[in-house]
Amino acid sequence: MEKAVFCVAKTREQAELIIDRLRSSGFSNNDISVLFPDKSTTKDFAHEQHTKAPEGATAGGVAGMGLGAVLGWLAEIGTIAIPGVGPFIAAGPIAAALTGAAIGGATGGIIGALVGMGIPEYEAKRYEGKIKSGNILISVHTTDSHQRSKAKEIFEQANAEDIAVSGEASVT
């Protein structure tokens, strides 16, 4: 059965470390999902970068967040606008789930996509709150229990928060 291991990274540096370690451990780009707010058009982002905020370009937002080089190898990276929530940058299986929810006009945004991937609703609500406040959700999707254990170990070694494992529906 396909399962996913989830965690929350509090900083982009922590996320880069986790993704780099997952990649070095042999996880494929199809196994890893990342979701974080697209701050490329906010004043906070412009101040942080000491420049004018790039407008509209997904690549600019990803590179500006410092995750561009690390995320560049992930499949299906893009900006997804979630009604009532805002723009997010997503990669991997979670991008497909969010895009499907957006195209279908589904309500619930992040929560709906995460619940659709098999995360219990109470955990999905907690993750949504963390993501909205600027944290980064990272997950590894696999049928292999050894890979799940390795992903969990990488998350723990990087001091990630809210580490959880859940069964999931197929998100092709």
Residue pairs with C-beta under 8 A, 6 or more apart in sequence:
1 143
1 167
2 141
2 142
2 143
2 167
2 168
2 170
3 118
3 141
3 142
3 143
3 148
3 165
3 166
3 167
3 168
4 33
4 93
4 117
4 118
4 119
4 139
4 140
4 141
4 142
4 165
4 166
4 168
5 139
5 140
5 148
5 151
5 152
5 155
5 163
5 164
5 165
6 119
6 123
6 127
6 137
6 138
6 139
6 162
6 163
6 164
6 165
6 166
7 18
7 137
7 138
7 139
7 155
7 160
7 161
7 162
7 163
7 164
8 127
8 130
8 131
8 135
8 136
8 137
8 138
8 160
8 161
8 162
9 15
9 18
9 135
9 136
9 138
9 158
9 160
9 161
10 135
10 136
10 161
12 65
12 66
12 67
12 136
13 66
14 136
14 158
14 159
14 160
15 34
15 36
15 67
15 70
15 136
15 138
16 66
16 67
16 70
17 158
18 138
18 154
18 155
18 158
18 160
19 32
19 34
19 67
19 70
19 71
19 138
20 70
21 154
21 157
21 158
22 31
22 32
22 138
22 140
22 151
22 154
23 32
23 73
25 150
25 154
27 140
27 142
27 147
27 151
29 73
29 74
29 75
29 92
30 75
30 92
30 93
30 141
31 92
31 140
31 141
31 142
31 147
32 74
32 91
32 92
32 138
32 139
32 140
32 141
33 90
33 91
33 92
33 93
33 94
33 95
33 137
33 138
33 139
33 140
33 141
34 67
34 71
34 74
34 89
34 90
34 91
34 92
34 94
34 136
34 137
34 138
35 88
35 89
35 90
35 91
35 94
35 95
35 98
35 110
35 131
35 136
35 137
36 65
36 67
36 88
36 89
36 131
36 134
36 135
36 136
36 137
37 86
37 87
37 88
37 89
37 131
37 132
37 134
38 58
38 61
38 65
38 79
38 86
38 87
38 88
38 89
39 45
39 61
39 64
39 65
39 134
40 53
40 54
40 55
40 57
40 60
40 61
40 64
40 65
41 53
41 54
41 55
41 56
41 61
41 87
42 53
43 53
45 53
45 64
46 52
46 53
49 64
53 64
54 60
54 61
54 64
58 77
58 78
58 79
58 89
59 68
61 79
61 87
61 89
62 68
62 71
62 72
62 77
62 89
63 69
65 89
67 89
67 136
71 77
71 89
71 91
74 91
74 92
75 91
75 92
76 90
76 91
76 92
76 95
76 96
77 89
77 90
77 91
77 95
78 89
78 90
78 91
78 95
78 99
79 87
79 88
79 89
79 90
80 87
80 88
80 89
80 90
80 95
80 98
80 99
80 102
81 87
81 88
81 102
82 88
82 98
82 102
82 109
82 110
83 102
83 109
84 109
85 109
85 110
85 132
86 132
88 98
88 110
88 131
90 98
90 99
92 139
92 141
93 117
93 139
93 141
93 171
94 113
94 114
94 117
94 137
94 139
94 171
96 171
96 172
97 113
97 114
97 116
97 117
97 171
98 109
98 110
98 113
100 106
100 113
100 116
100 171
101 108
101 109
101 112
101 113
101 116
106 112
108 115
109 128
110 124
110 127
110 128
110 131
111 121
111 124
111 125
111 128
114 123
114 124
114 127
114 128
115 121
115 124
116 169
116 171
117 166
117 168
117 169
117 171
118 166
118 167
118 168
118 169
119 127
119 164
119 166
119 168
120 166
123 162
123 164
123 166
126 162
127 137
127 162
130 137
130 161
130 162
131 137
135 161
138 155
138 160
140 147
140 148
140 151
141 168
141 171
142 148
142 151
148 165
152 163
152 165
155 163
156 163
